[in-house]
Amino acid sequence: MMSKRLICLLVFYIVVNCPVFAQDGGGLDVFLHPKKFYKKFFPNLKIKKPAIDSTYIKRYPDYLTVGAHLILPDIYLDLQSKSSTQGSSGATSNWRTNIGNIMAFSASYRFITAGFAVVVSSYRKNNQEYAHSSYRTATIKYNGEAFYFQFKYIRTRGFTDVNESNSDSLSRYTKREDMLVKEYQFEGLYNFSWKKYSYYAPIDYTNRQLKTRIGFMVKAGVYYNELSADTNLLTVKQRVFFEEFDDIRKIRTTSFKLAPGVGMNLVFLKRFYAAVAFFTPYNLYVYNYFTKDDNRVHKGVSIAFVVDASACVGYQSERLYAGLRYQFDSKNVVFNKVDMVSLFGYVGIDVGYRFKAPKLIKKVYKATMPPGM
């Protein structure tokens, strides 16, 4: 513990005392002055806004869009043995969370969307025997007309193995409050039909679909995921059925996605809509097993089937929007002698409002964003 503190102090000392070389001719740090930064490193940069078809899509460049989102999630994580040993299928870990409701908030102005979420209630009434769970997420997103880039962080702690045959104690289920899942997502999307079809309209409401339209897209991304626990991920009863999985306390995966997709926004009565979107790729996974003290015992590569889909209905006017959505993201990854299946799905209620952006936000945005953005 003391060594970690000394390392942190040393890194802090080095960072604080190192000279900054990104300076202009007068010795001014250009990273603290965005206009000077773009002038120095991107002198010819000028972002030109592409022309969308205004009969199909309505944009709100001068409005600040704020929203609240009530989310009722279902988070599943199953670990299944591929051993030929009789009874191995009955030793599957069926991990579930005990997260009741999640409240998320978002704000969008021009090309930037930011959001975060916190758990409102940690227990569901029908999950009284489950371990305590917590959930955190934060998102920052750039919305172009034809594409977006997004970074998202997700942290989930506290799982319960609901497979009763795995329990080592007198309790019905195996509570694993020490289990933690962290994920970092770097994702982008290109919309081939961007001039007339808006993928954002029913998701973050930064613009609005005026006429019914179908669109074709492709989504790409890099995802880092870490499943860890303070002790073995498996109970004593399970270990005999899982080959080459002794004392595994951490599974790290890095995956790469390239997913074609299709979406449709159906507009009726001018202000009401129904929307669906569907992506179905095969992801490339690089995975590692770790034992105590971060000792890596296995490394491999796998191809996983992943489904990413959403459906929603709602209402949008010039200022007000509201919607009801269902979204799920399912993965089936084959590791060495083990299958891991995960699903994150939720029912969400969205309510928000658009209003003229305050002068301060306009000023800060103009001073920090690239020219023309």
ZILIN-V655105 format. One record per pair of residues at least 12 apart in sequence whose C-alpha atoms are under 7 Angstrom apart, sorted by the first residue. I is the first residue (numbers start at 0). J is the second residue. Records with the same first field share a line. If there is no record, write none. Layout:
I=J + J
This chain:
33=366 + 367
34=366
37=369
45=370 + 371
46=370 + 371 + 372
47=371
49=144
51=194 + 195
52=194 + 195
54=209
55=195 + 208 + 209 + 210
56=195 + 197 + 206 + 207 + 208 + 209
57=206 + 207 + 208 + 209
58=206 + 207
59=205 + 206
60=109
61=355 + 356
62=108 + 353 + 354 + 355 + 356
63=107 + 108 + 353 + 354 + 355 + 356
64=106 + 107 + 108 + 205 + 352 + 353 + 354
65=105 + 106 + 107 + 351 + 352 + 353
66=104 + 105 + 106 + 349 + 350 + 351 + 352
67=103 + 104 + 105 + 349 + 350 + 351
68=102 + 103 + 104 + 347 + 348 + 349 + 350
69=100 + 101 + 102 + 103 + 347 + 348 + 349
70=100 + 101 + 102 + 345 + 346 + 347 + 348
71=99 + 100 + 101 + 345 + 346 + 347
72=344 + 345 + 346
73=343 + 344 + 345
74=95 + 96 + 342 + 343 + 344
75=94 + 95 + 341 + 342 + 343
76=93 + 94 + 95 + 340 + 341 + 342
77=91 + 92 + 93 + 94 + 339 + 340 + 341
78=91 + 92 + 93 + 337 + 338 + 339 + 340
79=91 + 92 + 337 + 338 + 339
80=240 + 241 + 336 + 337 + 338
81=336 + 337 + 338
82=240 + 241 + 242 + 336
84=240
87=240
90=165 + 237 + 240
92=160 + 162
93=160 + 161 + 162
94=158 + 159 + 160 + 161
95=158 + 159 + 160
96=132 + 157 + 158 + 159
97=121 + 122 + 123 + 126 + 129 + 130 + 131 + 132
98=120 + 121 + 122 + 123 + 132 + 133
99=120 + 121 + 122 + 123
100=118 + 119 + 120
101=116 + 117 + 118 + 119
102=116 + 117 + 118 + 119
103=115 + 116 + 117
104=116
107=205
110=141 + 142 + 143
111=140 + 141 + 142
112=139 + 140 + 141
113=138 + 139 + 140
114=137 + 138 + 139
115=136 + 137 + 138
116=135 + 136 + 137
117=134 + 135
118=133 + 134
121=133
129=159 + 174
130=157 + 158 + 159 + 174 + 175 + 176
131=157 + 176
132=156 + 157 + 158
133=155 + 156 + 157
134=154 + 155 + 156
135=153 + 154 + 155
136=152 + 153 + 154
137=151 + 152 + 153
138=150 + 151 + 152
139=151
144=193
145=189 + 190 + 193
146=188 + 189 + 190
147=187 + 188 + 189
148=186 + 187 + 188
149=185 + 186 + 187
150=184 + 185 + 186
151=183 + 184 + 185
152=182 + 183 + 184
153=181 + 182 + 183
154=180 + 181 + 182
155=179 + 180 + 181
156=176 + 178 + 179 + 180
157=175 + 176 + 177 + 178 + 179
158=174 + 175 + 176 + 178
159=172 + 173 + 174 + 175
160=172 + 173 + 174
161=173
165=234 + 236 + 237
167=234 + 235 + 236
177=228 + 229
178=227 + 228
179=226 + 227 + 228
180=225 + 226 + 227
181=224 + 225 + 226
182=223 + 224 + 225
183=222 + 223 + 224
184=221 + 222 + 223
185=220 + 221 + 222
186=219 + 220 + 221
187=218 + 219 + 220
188=217 + 218 + 219
189=216 + 217 + 218
190=215 + 216 + 217
191=215 + 216
192=214 + 215
195=212
196=212 + 213 + 214
201=274
209=266 + 269
210=266
211=264 + 265 + 266
212=263 + 264 + 265
213=262 + 263 + 264
214=261 + 262 + 263
215=260 + 261 + 262
216=259 + 260 + 261
217=258 + 259 + 260
218=257 + 258 + 259
219=256 + 257 + 258
220=255 + 256 + 257
221=254 + 255 + 256
222=253 + 254 + 255
223=252 + 253 + 254
224=251 + 252 + 253
225=250 + 251 + 252
226=249 + 250 + 251
227=248 + 249 + 250
228=248 + 249
229=248
230=248
231=246 + 247 + 248
232=247 + 248
242=336
246=290
247=288 + 289 + 290
248=289 + 290 + 291
249=288 + 289 + 290
250=287 + 288 + 289
251=286 + 287 + 288
252=284 + 285 + 286 + 287
253=284 + 285 + 286
254=282 + 283 + 284 + 285
255=282 + 283 + 284
256=282 + 283
257=280
258=278 + 279 + 280
259=278 + 279 + 280
260=277 + 278 + 279
261=276 + 277 + 278
262=275 + 276 + 277
263=275 + 276
270=314 + 315 + 316
271=313 + 314 + 315
272=312 + 313 + 314
273=311 + 312 + 313
274=310 + 311 + 312
275=309 + 310 + 311
276=308 + 309 + 310
277=307 + 308 + 309
278=306 + 307 + 308
279=305 + 306 + 307
280=304 + 305 + 306
281=302 + 303 + 304 + 305
282=302 + 303 + 304 + 305
283=301 + 302 + 303
284=300 + 301 + 302 + 303
285=299 + 300 + 301
286=298 + 299 + 300
287=299
301=332 + 333 + 334
302=332
303=330 + 331 + 332 + 333
304=330 + 331
305=329 + 330 + 331
306=328 + 329 + 330
307=327 + 328 + 329
308=326 + 327 + 328
309=325 + 326 + 327
310=324 + 325 + 326
311=323 + 324 + 325
312=324
318=352 + 353 + 354
319=351 + 352 + 353
320=350 + 351 + 352
321=349 + 350 + 351
322=348 + 349 + 350
323=347 + 348 + 349
324=346 + 347 + 348
325=345 + 346 + 347
326=344 + 345 + 346
327=342 + 343 + 344 + 345
328=342 + 343 + 344
329=341 + 342 + 343
330=342
